[in-house]
Amino acid sequence: MTTAGVATNRRRGRRKSKMERLKTEPQSSHHKHLSTAIPALISATSAARSFLLRHDLHLLPSQTLALESLLSSTSRSLLHLLSLVSIPTPPSPSPPPSPPPQQSWFDRFMATSPDYDPRWVQFFNLSKPSFTLLLRLLTPSLISSLHPLPPNAALAAALFRLSHSASFSAVSRRFSLDSRTSCIAFYSVCRAIVENLGHLFEFNSDINRIIVGFGWISLPNCCGVLGVEKFELESTENRSLLVQALVDSEGRFLDVSAGWPGSLKPEDVLKRSKLFSGVEESKEYLNGPSFELNSGNVIPQYLLGDSCYPLLPWLLTPYSGKNRELSSSEMEFNGVHCKGMELVGTAFAKVKKKWKLVGRKWKEQCIEAFPFVIVACCLLHNFLIKCSEVFPEESVEGCKEREFTEFDGEDSEIGKRIRDALASHFTRISGNVVKKCSVFCIRKEGNVRYLAPMTDSVPFLVSEEVSGCLVPSVGAHEYWSTVTSCAFYPEAMSLCYTEIMFCELEKYDGTSNDY
């Protein structure tokens, strides 16, 4: 090799050595930064976890669950980072003193919670008195199936999971349980609720109360509103489960049929349900007396149903405006029908809002348990109404956009006649609405009686099926005299959910029907 060639090789070698040095210097610098940063991050994560353990009773469940999720993902990321670089795992710093390990989150809560602690509602979605009553009803079943786990811990763990859609691992940490025991306790509590609170589906046991309730919202002889709700699954194929429910005028569930595949049509779900066989075959339901309207038309007991159902003698669906223009009476009926259907939508919305576990998308491997869980949530909904618990403000205004196609089969001729009679009835009473009405008492001054509004009055609806006998509210002024019957328009009620107006003090001679 010539002298020039040797010199060229030397220059190339120096350039290559310089480039390799430039490449390794940034790596060395990054490695040095990571060596400093990773231990600091681990220390911060450990401190945050210690803070959470020490203050978990003072934070909302949504806050603690979010922090736990963030800390868990941070720890996983740090471990992955450590595996990519050759940094020895630093020892974790000693955390500050924490509560004794044998005392769970729930034990600490029970030891420090007074009788009317608002945290009961925050943690378990019901007050302590309601929890105590529910525990008393379920304890016999829970003792036999979950011994030696205390029934109160099992119930609280299940309610916490239902309320906050908490994972079994999150429940396990709070109740000092392993994941398997948490899972068994959860499904045991759901089964105990279904077995012990089934009487709260009162469709057959309290039909008179149900009919009276619908009478107050101008639906004579109505026994419930039937609808179907779709619950999504975690699936690439957009799969879902269907739940059919019947509710009363107060939003209580009267009958629930759950877990049907989303591929079924609602009409098929109806025909396979116990409700259908109880009406059509055993005649167990809707077998009470008919009701005579003022027009002379007689209507049997019936249900309101969504447009995805067939029109039957006992299931009244709205008029279809698909191929024709609706008459005024048909539109009147559809307006009342739409208000009724809101009851089903609102009831489902409240269940999903209060029991967040059923409001999320379910994993396909869990669908076998879904019917038990959703029925348990509907029964808890009824139980909390009985206990006068407060529900989240959740309502469905107007008719929802249809999730299901309109039924296109043959409608019952008897059902058509009953629906037409009710449509005429609604049209007639909507034209005779009293413009001003009030809750009032009769005040006597000599021979003159005054029709006077009560200072502490409440809205009072008067329908053609209800007499005009008024009762003063608690706290009315002392000068009101004994209440007697008052004259009313016999049809002094508008359609559903009328906004009541209050009249001014008027003289009333006892004979006029002008009020």
C-alpha positions in Angstrom: 0.0 0.0 0.0 1.3 3.4 -0.9 1.9 6.2 1.6 -1.1 8.1 0.2 -3.3 5.1 0.8 -2.2 4.6 4.3 -2.9 8.3 5.1 -6.4 8.0 3.6 -7.2 4.9 5.7 -6.0 6.7 8.8 -8.3 9.7 8.1 -11.2 7.4 7.5 -10.5 5.6 10.8 -10.3 8.9 12.7 -13.7 10.0 11.2 -15.3 6.6 12.0 -14.0 6.8 15.6 -15.3 10.3 16.0 -18.8 9.3 14.7 -19.0 6.4 17.0 -18.0 8.6 19.9 -20.8 11.1 18.9 -23.3 8.3 18.8 -22.4 6.9 22.2 -22.3 10.2 23.9 -26.1 10.9 23.6 -26.9 7.4 24.7 -24.7 7.8 27.7 -26.3 11.2 28.4 -29.9 9.7 28.1 -28.8 6.8 30.3 -27.6 9.2 32.9 -30.9 11.2 32.8 -32.9 8.0 33.1 -30.8 6.8 36.0 -31.8 10.0 37.8 -35.5 10.3 36.6 -36.7 6.7 37.1 -35.9 6.5 40.9 -37.6 9.9 41.3 -40.7 8.6 39.5 -40.8 5.4 41.5 -40.5 7.5 44.7 -43.3 9.8 43.6 -45.5 6.9 42.7 -44.9 5.3 46.1 -45.7 8.6 47.9 -48.9 8.9 45.9 -50.0 5.4 46.7 -49.3 6.0 50.4 -51.3 9.2 50.3 -54.2 7.3 48.7 -54.1 4.6 51.5 -54.1 7.2 54.2 -56.9 9.4 52.8 -59.1 6.9 50.9 -62.0 7.5 53.3 -62.1 11.2 52.6 -62.1 10.9 48.8 -65.0 10.1 46.5 -64.9 6.6 45.0 -64.5 8.2 41.5 -61.4 9.9 42.7 -59.8 6.9 44.4 -60.6 4.6 41.5 -59.1 7.1 39.0 -56.0 7.5 41.2 -55.6 3.7 41.5 -55.9 3.3 37.7 -53.3 6.1 37.1 -50.9 4.7 39.7 -51.2 1.2 38.3 -50.6 2.3 34.7 -47.6 4.4 35.8 -46.1 1.4 37.7 -46.4 -0.8 34.6 -44.8 1.9 32.4 -41.9 2.2 34.8 -41.3 -1.5 34.9 -41.4 -1.6 31.1 -38.9 1.2 30.9 -36.6 -0.5 33.4 -36.6 -3.6 31.2 -35.3 -1.6 28.3 -32.4 0.0 30.0 -29.8 -1.6 32.2 -30.6 0.3 35.4 -30.7 -1.6 38.6 -34.1 -1.4 40.3 -33.8 1.1 43.1 -35.2 0.1 46.5 -38.6 1.6 47.2 -38.5 4.3 49.9 -40.1 3.4 53.2 -43.7 4.7 53.1 -45.1 6.7 56.0 -47.0 4.7 58.6 -50.3 3.4 57.3 -53.3 1.8 59.0 -52.7 -1.8 60.2 -52.8 -4.2 57.3 -55.5 -6.4 59.0 -58.0 -3.5 59.0 -59.6 -3.1 55.6 -61.0 0.1 54.1 -64.6 -1.1 54.9 -63.7 -1.9 58.5 -62.2 1.5 59.0 -65.2 3.1 57.4 -67.6 1.1 59.7 -65.5 2.1 62.8 -65.7 5.8 62.0 -69.1 6.2 60.4 -72.0 7.8 62.3 -75.6 6.7 61.7 -76.4 9.5 59.2 -73.1 9.7 57.4 -73.5 11.1 53.8 -70.6 8.8 52.7 -73.0 5.9 52.8 -74.7 7.3 49.7 -71.4 8.3 48.1 -69.9 4.8 48.6 -72.9 2.5 48.3 -75.7 4.6 46.7 -78.0 4.2 49.7 -78.3 5.6 53.2 -77.3 3.6 56.3 -80.9 2.9 57.4 -81.7 1.5 53.9 -78.5 -0.6 54.0 -79.4 -2.0 57.4 -82.9 -2.9 56.2 -81.6 -4.5 53.0 -79.0 -6.4 55.0 -81.7 -7.8 57.3 -83.6 -9.1 54.3 -80.6 -10.8 52.7 -78.7 -12.0 55.7 -80.2 -15.6 55.9 -79.3 -16.2 52.3 -75.8 -14.7 52.6 -74.9 -16.6 55.7 -75.6 -19.9 54.1 -73.7 -19.2 50.9 -70.8 -17.1 52.0 -69.7 -18.3 55.5 -67.3 -17.1 57.0 -67.5 -13.8 55.0 -69.6 -11.4 57.1 -72.9 -10.6 55.3 -72.5 -6.8 55.7 -69.1 -6.9 54.0 -70.4 -9.0 51.1 -73.4 -6.7 50.6 -71.2 -3.6 50.8 -68.7 -5.0 48.3 -71.4 -5.9 45.8 -73.1 -2.4 46.2 -69.7 -0.7 45.7 -69.0 -2.7 42.5 -72.5 -2.0 41.2 -72.4 1.7 42.1 -69.0 2.6 40.6 -68.4 -0.2 38.0 -65.4 -1.1 40.1 -63.2 -4.0 39.1 -62.9 -7.1 41.3 -59.3 -6.2 42.1 -60.5 -2.7 43.3 -63.2 -4.3 45.4 -60.7 -6.8 46.8 -58.3 -4.1 48.0 -61.0 -2.3 49.8 -62.5 -5.3 51.6 -59.3 -7.4 52.1 -60.5 -10.2 49.9 -58.9 -12.2 47.1 -60.4 -11.7 43.6 -62.1 -15.1 43.6 -63.9 -14.4 46.9 -64.9 -10.9 45.6 -66.4 -12.5 42.5 -68.3 -15.2 44.5 -69.6 -12.6 47.0 -70.8 -10.3 44.2 -72.9 -12.9 42.3 -74.1 -14.4 45.6 -75.5 -11.0 46.7 -77.2 -10.5 43.2 -78.8 -13.9 43.5 -80.0 -13.2 47.1 -81.5 -9.9 45.9 -83.4 -11.7 43.1 -84.6 -14.4 45.4 -85.6 -12.3 48.4 -86.9 -9.0 46.8 -88.8 -10.5 43.9 -92.1 -9.5 45.6 -91.2 -5.9 44.7 -92.3 -6.6 41.1 -95.9 -5.8 42.1 -97.7 -6.3 38.8 -100.0 -9.0 40.0 -100.0 -8.2 43.8 -100.9 -4.5 43.7 -102.8 -3.9 40.5 -105.3 -1.5 42.1 -102.5 0.9 43.2 -101.1 0.7 39.7 -104.4 1.5 38.0 -105.1 4.5 40.4 -101.6 5.8 39.6 -102.2 5.9 35.9 -105.7 7.3 36.5 -104.0 10.4 37.9 -102.2 11.0 34.6 -105.4 10.5 32.6 -104.8 6.9 31.5 -107.9 5.1 32.7 -107.6 1.4 33.5 -104.0 1.3 32.3 -101.8 -1.3 34.1 -98.3 -0.4 32.9 -96.0 0.8 30.2 -94.0 -1.8 28.3 -90.6 -1.0 26.6 -87.4 -2.6 25.7 -83.8 -1.4 26.2 -80.6 -2.3 24.5 -77.4 -3.0 26.5 -74.2 -3.0 24.4 -71.4 -5.6 24.6 -67.7 -5.2 24.1 -67.6 -6.7 20.7 -66.3 -5.8 17.3 -69.6 -7.0 15.8 -71.7 -4.4 17.8 -73.5 -7.2 19.7 -76.0 -6.3 22.4 -78.5 -7.8 24.9 -82.1 -6.8 25.2 -84.1 -6.2 28.4 -87.9 -5.9 28.3 -89.5 -4.0 31.2 -92.9 -3.0 32.4 -93.2 0.0 34.7 -95.9 1.9 36.6 -96.7 5.6 36.7 -94.1 6.1 39.5 -91.3 4.5 37.5 -91.3 1.2 39.5 -90.5 -1.9 37.6 -93.4 -4.3 37.5 -91.9 -7.1 35.3 -88.4 -7.6 33.8 -87.3 -10.1 31.2 -83.6 -9.8 30.6 -80.7 -11.2 28.6 -82.2 -11.7 25.2 -79.8 -11.5 22.2 -79.9 -8.2 20.4 -80.6 -10.1 17.1 -84.1 -10.8 18.3 -87.0 -8.5 17.4 -88.8 -7.0 20.4 -92.0 -8.7 19.3 -90.2 -12.1 19.6 -88.9 -11.1 23.0 -92.5 -10.3 24.1 -93.9 -13.6 22.8 -91.2 -15.6 24.7 -91.6 -13.7 28.0 -93.6 -14.9 31.0 -95.6 -11.7 30.8 -97.0 -12.7 27.4 -97.9 -16.2 28.6 -99.4 -14.8 31.8 -101.8 -12.7 29.7 -102.5 -14.9 26.7 -102.3 -18.4 28.1 -102.8 -18.6 31.9 -104.9 -15.4 32.0 -103.1 -14.6 35.3 -102.6 -10.9 34.3 -105.0 -8.2 33.1 -108.1 -10.2 34.0 -109.7 -7.4 36.1 -112.9 -5.4 35.4 -113.4 -3.2 32.4 -113.8 0.5 32.7 -116.7 2.6 31.2 -115.7 6.0 29.8 -118.2 8.9 29.8 -118.8 8.2 26.1 -120.2 4.8 27.0 -117.3 2.9 25.5 -115.9 0.1 27.6 -112.1 -0.6 27.8 -110.5 -3.6 29.4 -107.3 -3.5 31.4 -104.4 -2.8 29.1 -100.7 -1.8 28.7 -99.1 0.8 26.6 -96.4 -0.5 24.3 -93.8 0.9 22.0 -94.3 0.9 18.2 -91.9 -2.1 17.9 -94.6 -4.3 19.4 -97.8 -5.5 17.7 -101.1 -3.9 18.6 -103.1 -6.3 20.7 -106.4 -6.1 22.7 -104.3 -5.6 25.8 -101.2 -3.9 24.4 -101.9 -0.5 22.8 -99.2 0.9 20.5 -99.1 4.4 18.9 -100.8 5.2 15.6 -98.4 4.9 12.6 -98.0 7.9 10.4 -95.8 6.1 7.9 -98.2 6.0 5.0 -100.9 8.5 5.9 -101.6 11.7 7.8 -102.8 11.3 11.3 -106.1 12.7 12.5 -106.3 15.1 15.4 -107.6 12.4 17.8 -104.8 10.1 16.7 -102.2 12.7 17.3 -103.7 13.4 20.7 -103.4 9.7 21.6 -99.8 9.6 20.3 -99.0 12.6 22.5 -100.3 10.8 25.6 -98.7 7.6 24.6 -95.3 9.3 24.1 -95.6 10.7 27.7 -96.3 7.2 29.0 -93.3 5.7 27.2 -91.0 8.3 28.9 -91.7 6.4 32.1 -89.8 3.3 30.8 -86.9 5.4 29.4 -86.5 7.3 32.6 -86.6 4.2 34.7 -83.9 2.6 32.7 -81.9 5.8 32.7 -82.0 6.0 36.5 -80.9 2.4 36.8 -77.9 3.0 34.5 -77.0 6.2 36.3 -77.3 4.8 39.8 -75.8 1.4 39.1 -73.0 2.2 36.7 -71.9 -1.4 36.3 -74.9 -2.1 34.1 -74.5 1.1 32.1 -71.1 0.2 30.7 -70.4 -2.2 27.9 -70.3 -5.8 29.1 -67.6 -8.3 28.2 -69.0 -11.2 26.1 -67.6 -13.8 28.6 -69.8 -12.2 31.3 -73.2 -12.3 29.4 -74.4 -15.4 31.3 -74.4 -13.3 34.5 -76.0 -10.2 33.0 -79.7 -11.2 33.5 -79.1 -11.8 37.2 -77.3 -8.5 37.6 -79.8 -6.3 35.7 -82.8 -7.8 37.4 -81.1 -7.3 40.8 -80.5 -3.6 39.9 -84.2 -3.2 38.9 -85.2 -4.7 42.3 -82.8 -2.4 44.1 -84.4 0.5 42.2 -87.8 -0.5 43.5 -86.4 -1.1 47.0 -85.0 2.4 47.1 -88.3 3.9 46.0 -89.9 2.1 48.9 -87.3 3.6 51.2 -87.8 7.1 49.8 -84.2 7.3 48.7 -83.2 10.2 46.4 -82.5 9.3 42.8 -80.3 11.2 40.3 -82.2 13.7 38.2 -82.5 11.6 35.0 -85.4 11.9 32.6 -86.1 11.2 29.0 -87.9 14.2 27.4 -90.2 13.3 24.6 -90.0 10.1 22.6 -86.5 8.8 22.1 -85.3 8.2 18.6 -86.4 4.7 17.7 -83.7 2.0 18.2 -86.1 -0.6 16.9 -88.0 -0.8 13.7 -91.8 -0.3 13.8 -93.8 -3.5 13.8 -95.1 -4.2 10.3 -97.3 -7.2 10.9 -101.1 -7.4 11.3 -102.7 -5.5 14.1 -105.6 -6.7 16.2 -109.0 -5.3 15.2 -110.1 -5.4 18.9 -107.0 -3.5 19.8 -107.8 -0.9 17.1 -111.3 -0.3 18.5 -110.0 0.1 22.1 -107.3 2.5 20.9 -109.8 4.6 18.9 -112.1 4.8 22.0 -109.2 6.1 24.1 -108.1 8.5 21.4 -111.6 10.0 21.3 -111.6 10.2 25.1 -108.3 12.1 25.2 -109.5 14.5 22.5 -112.7 15.2 24.4 -111.1 15.9 27.8 -108.3 18.0 26.3 -111.0 20.4 25.0 -112.4 20.8 28.4 -109.4 21.9 30.4 -110.0 24.4 33.2 -107.9 27.4 32.4 -107.3 28.3 36.0 -107.4 25.8 38.8 -106.1 25.6 42.3 -105.9 23.6 45.5 -108.3 25.6 47.7 -110.5 25.4 50.7 -113.8 27.0 51.5 -113.8 30.0 53.9 -117.0 31.1 55.5 -117.8 34.7 56.4 -121.4 35.0 57.5 -123.6 33.5 54.8 -120.9 34.0 52.1 -118.4 31.3 51.3 -115.2 32.1 49.6 -113.3 29.9 47.2 -109.7 30.6 48.3 -106.4 29.3 47.3 -104.3 27.8 50.1 -101.0 29.6 51.0 -99.3 26.2 51.5 -101.0 24.5 48.5 -99.6 21.9 46.3 -100.7 21.0 42.7 -103.9 18.9 42.7 -105.1 17.2 39.5 -108.8 16.4 39.1 -109.8 14.0 36.4 -113.3 12.9 35.3 -112.8 9.8 37.4 -112.0 11.6 40.6 -114.5 13.6 42.7 -113.9 17.2 43.6 -113.3 16.7 47.3 -110.3 18.7 48.5 -108.1 18.2 51.5 -105.9 21.0 52.9 -102.2 20.4 53.1 -100.4 20.2 56.4 -99.5 23.7 57.6 -102.5 25.5 56.1 -103.5 28.6 58.0 -105.8 28.2 61.0 -108.6 30.3 59.6 -109.6 27.8 56.9 -112.8 26.0 57.8 -113.6 22.4 57.5 -113.3 21.3 53.9 -116.5 20.3 52.1 -117.2 19.1 48.6 -116.7 21.7 45.8 -118.2 21.9 42.4 -115.8 21.3 39.5 -115.9 20.8 35.8 -116.2 17.0 35.8 -113.4 16.9 33.2 -111.1 19.5 34.8 -107.8 17.9 33.7 -105.6 18.2 30.8 -103.4 15.5 29.3 -100.5 14.0 31.1 -98.3 16.2 33.3 -100.4 19.3 33.1 -98.8 22.4 34.6 -101.2 23.6 37.3 -102.0 27.3 37.6 -103.3 28.9 40.7 -106.3 31.2 40.7 -106.8 34.4 42.7 -109.2 34.6 45.6 -112.8 34.6 44.3 -116.2 34.8 45.9 -118.1 31.6 45.7 -121.8 31.3 46.5 -121.9 27.5 46.5 -123.8 27.1 43.3 -121.6 28.2 40.4 -119.6 25.8 38.4 -117.3 28.5 37.0 -114.2 27.2 38.8 
